[in-house]
Amino acid sequence: MWPRIGGLRSLALGTPGELRTTLNTLVLAGVKTATAGLISEYAEENEELEHVGERLALVDDHDALVGVVEVTGVEVVPFADVPWDFARSEGEGDRSIEEWRGGHRAYWARQGTQVDDDTRIVCIRFRLISAGDGGISTGDLST
């Protein structure tokens, strides 16, 4: 299971370090309003998909709360069918869907997962609710 903070599931973007810091900064600036994940990770972690209206605790490298987002959309699609409007919403500077696909294939390959056109991708859209702890007790961190 993914860590919880104040009863909210955590949202840990990218990998720890510079990538996570950059992605969190984009979320807090309102630039990044979407993220993509592998459906296989949900099964491995025994987690259900997020749902519209669910709030997630955006965390840093140490599972410390940096903000709260609310899910506004969830869709599972084959990698080849991820739409450009979703990819652009990730706010990471990709100039085309081909560039987005190349970057994401390379990212997941570095994590040990080969992605092909049929790999099922969870496309999550969200909006920033609050930056910082948003009134959630960070003392209620459980795994």
Secondary structure, 3 states (H helix, E strand, C coil): CCCEECCEEEECCCCCCHHHHHHHHHHHCCCCCEEEEEHHHHHHCCCCCCCCCCEEEEECCCCCEEEEEEEEEEEEEEHHHCCHHHHHHCCCCCCCHHHHHHHHHHHHHHCCCCCCCCCEEEEEEEEEEEECCCCCCHHHEEC
